[in-house]
Amino acid sequence: MAQVEQATRPVRVLLVDDQPLLRTGFRMVLGAEDDVDVVGEAGDGVEGVELSRRLLPDVVLMDIRMPRMDGVAATRAIVQAKLPVRVLILTTFDLDEYVVGALRAGASGFLAKDVPAEDLVTAIHTVAAGEAVVAPRILRRLLDQFGTFLPDPDAAPPARIDVLTEREREVLVWVARGLSNAEIAKQLSVSETTVKTHVGHLLTKLDLRDRVQAVVLAYETGLVRPGS
């Protein structure tokens, strides 16, 4: 019985945004869902970290630009504290310059604040389940904007990538291009289970938290060209 209750309990969400009106809007949207429970609100990053420690929500909906402590620093603090909490970044602009920093800090994904309600709910459940929400088109545009800061893609692969097998590196490229496991399986003519295994191995070898960090690493190392 306990297992059934654990499987069906609502996802506990903490809202962290310095605009009360936006928090109210998100609370209204999520309050209409039987399988989502908003357990608290914070108006800045400092309060968000404190409530994350105290309430241990499943998912924190984190704004980036806030007073006292921004969303990047707050995300980093939550991740470094090894709390059983995952962070989903919310940004006003698709090309917010802080998004890459937030992903590096350990966020499990990011969404625009005008995301449709059903997509927001789906993303919350996805992140709560331990997966990452990747917006490949938006992330690719963001990385295009900062492409001049990335390594030369024609240079030899960095040592960190050399720990991967040829197939794992190939899978990483497809992950960075935004393909799902099913889509990668079709590209490589293998089973989806095989792709899932490869993804798990490459994340472990590269000491990455999830697919979002894998995407960032693939661009940072020049394995994938911005805009390719």
HELIX and SHEET records of a PDB file:
HELIX    1   1 ALA A    2  THR A    8  1                                   7    
HELIX    2   2 PRO A   20  GLY A   31  1                                  12    
HELIX    3   3 GLY A   45  LEU A   55  1                                  11    
HELIX    4   4 GLY A   71  GLN A   80  1                                  10    
HELIX    5   5 VAL A   99  ALA A  105  1                                   7    
HELIX    6   6 ALA A  117  ALA A  128  1                                  12    
HELIX    7   7 PRO A  136  GLN A  145  1                                  10    
HELIX    8   8 GLY A  147  PHE A  149  5                                   3    
HELIX    9   9 ILE A  161  VAL A  163  5                                   3    
HELIX   10  10 GLU A  166  ALA A  176  1                                  11    
HELIX   11  11 ASN A  181  LEU A  188  1                                   8    
HELIX   12  12 GLU A  192  LYS A  205  1                                  14    
HELIX   13  13 ARG A  211  GLU A  220  1                                  10    
SHEET    1   A 5 VAL A  36  ALA A  42  0                                        
SHEET    2   A 5 VAL A  11  VAL A  16  1                                        
SHEET    3   A 5 VAL A  59  ASP A  63  1                                        
SHEET    4   A 5 ARG A  86  THR A  91  1                                        
SHEET    5   A 5 PHE A 110  ALA A 112  1                                        
END                                                                             
